[in-house]
């Protein structure tokens, strides 16, 4: 797996997904931010690797993780 992790974090009275130091726009709920992070990861081109999504665990204790499939089409667009 490639070393790419999307994190869902609190941001501006809502939630955003984060890749490195870059934050997405703000979404009303963590679930909505997760949906948009999955969409962004599906369009990410990182060769044969996949990405990882980290989001607050539903039980409120730490993080939950999910592997996300990325675009492996070989297209440069």
PESUL-V413604 format. One record per residue. RES is the residue in three letters. PHI is phi in degrees with one decimal (none if undefined). PSI is psi as a letter, one per 20 degrees, with the letter a starting at -180 (NA if undefined). D_CENTER is the distance of its C-alpha to the mean C-alpha in whole Angstrom. Layout:
BEGIN
res	phi	psi	d_center
RES	PHI	PSI	D_CENTER
RES	PHI	PSI	D_CENTER
END
This chain:
BEGIN
res	phi	psi	d_center
UNK	none	q	14
UNK	-69.8	r	13
UNK	-91.4	m	12
UNK	-125.4	p	9
UNK	-127.4	p	6
UNK	-90.6	p	3
UNK	-111.9	q	5
UNK	-101.3	p	7
UNK	-134.1	q	10
UNK	-63.0	q	13
UNK	-160.1	p	14
UNK	47.0	l	18
UNK	62.0	k	19
UNK	-157.3	b	16
UNK	-135.6	q	12
UNK	-140.8	r	9
UNK	-102.5	q	6
UNK	-131.7	p	7
UNK	-127.3	o	7
UNK	65.6	c	11
UNK	-98.8	j	13
UNK	-99.0	p	11
UNK	-102.9	q	10
UNK	-78.6	a	10
UNK	-66.2	r	13
UNK	-87.3	p	13
UNK	-116.9	q	13
UNK	-66.4	h	16
UNK	-130.3	r	14
UNK	-63.6	h	11
UNK	-61.0	g	11
UNK	-66.5	g	11
UNK	-63.8	h	8
UNK	-63.2	g	6
UNK	-58.0	g	8
UNK	-71.3	h	7
UNK	-65.4	g	4
UNK	-60.7	g	6
UNK	-62.9	g	8
UNK	-62.2	g	7
UNK	-64.1	h	6
UNK	-65.3	h	10
UNK	-96.7	i	11
UNK	-69.9	p	10
UNK	-109.7	o	14
UNK	-133.4	l	14
UNK	72.7	c	17
UNK	-92.4	j	18
UNK	-89.0	r	15
UNK	-121.4	r	11
UNK	-114.1	r	8
UNK	-124.3	p	7
UNK	-108.6	p	5
UNK	-115.4	p	7
UNK	-143.1	q	8
UNK	-57.6	p	12
UNK	-61.1	q	14
UNK	-56.4	h	16
UNK	-82.6	j	19
UNK	80.5	j	18
UNK	-111.5	n	19
UNK	79.0	b	16
UNK	-117.4	q	13
UNK	-109.2	q	12
UNK	-127.6	q	10
UNK	-143.5	p	9
UNK	-74.5	q	10
UNK	-122.7	p	8
UNK	-77.0	p	11
UNK	-108.8	r	11
UNK	-75.0	o	14
UNK	-111.7	k	17
UNK	-71.2	i	20
UNK	84.1	i	21
UNK	-69.7	q	21
UNK	-90.3	i	21
UNK	-102.6	NA	20
END
